[in-house]
Amino acid sequence: MDDSNQHLKDLLSQTDLAFKALMRQPGSSELGAAYDRAKAELDTYMMSLRNTLSQRKQLQRQRER
């Protein structure tokens, strides 16, 4: 799980840096696109984590039966 946590921290940091850069230059389409990409990558990863946790929970319930 440590690798997952580190990857999540990295994605959060990238998204935060992209957001801060965009706030310094709100009219920049390049920075806007960079933020959108960082946020999409973070969202995709979060969705993957949720799915993995849900699957683990389902397997655990099946084993308990």
C-alpha positions as CSV (number, residue, x, y, z in Angstrom):
1,M,0.0,0.0,0.0
2,D,3.0,2.3,0.5
3,D,3.5,2.5,-3.3
4,S,-0.2,3.5,-3.7
5,N,0.1,6.1,-1.1
6,Q,3.2,7.6,-2.6
7,H,1.6,7.6,-6.1
8,L,-1.4,9.4,-4.6
9,K,0.8,11.9,-2.9
10,D,2.7,12.6,-6.1
11,L,-0.6,13.0,-8.1
12,L,-1.9,15.4,-5.4
13,S,1.3,17.4,-5.5
14,Q,1.2,17.6,-9.3
15,T,-2.4,18.7,-9.3
16,D,-1.7,21.3,-6.6
17,L,1.3,22.7,-8.4
18,A,-0.6,22.9,-11.7
19,F,-3.5,24.7,-9.9
20,K,-1.2,27.2,-8.2
21,A,0.5,28.0,-11.6
22,L,-2.9,28.5,-13.2
23,M,-3.9,30.8,-10.4
24,R,-0.8,32.9,-11.0
25,Q,-1.7,33.2,-14.8
26,P,-5.5,32.5,-15.0
27,G,-5.6,33.4,-18.7
28,S,-3.0,30.8,-19.8
29,S,-4.6,28.1,-21.9
30,E,-1.4,26.0,-21.6
31,L,-1.5,26.1,-17.7
32,G,-5.3,25.4,-17.9
33,A,-4.7,22.3,-20.0
34,A,-1.9,21.2,-17.7
35,Y,-4.2,21.5,-14.7
36,D,-7.0,19.6,-16.5
37,R,-4.6,16.8,-17.3
38,A,-3.3,16.6,-13.7
39,K,-6.8,16.6,-12.3
40,A,-8.0,14.0,-14.8
41,E,-5.1,11.7,-13.9
42,L,-5.8,12.2,-10.2
43,D,-9.6,11.5,-10.8
44,T,-8.8,8.4,-12.8
45,Y,-6.4,7.1,-10.1
46,M,-9.0,7.8,-7.3
47,M,-11.7,5.9,-9.3
48,S,-9.3,3.0,-9.7
49,L,-8.6,2.9,-5.9
50,R,-12.3,3.0,-5.1
51,N,-13.0,0.1,-7.5
52,T,-10.1,-1.9,-6.0
53,L,-11.4,-1.3,-2.5
54,S,-14.9,-2.2,-3.5
55,Q,-13.8,-5.4,-5.1
56,R,-11.7,-6.4,-2.0
57,K,-14.7,-5.7,0.2
58,Q,-17.0,-7.9,-2.0
59,L,-14.4,-10.7,-1.9
60,Q,-14.2,-10.4,1.9
61,R,-18.0,-10.6,2.2
62,Q,-18.1,-13.7,0.0
63,R,-15.4,-15.4,2.0
64,E,-17.3,-14.7,5.2
65,R,-20.4,-16.6,3.9
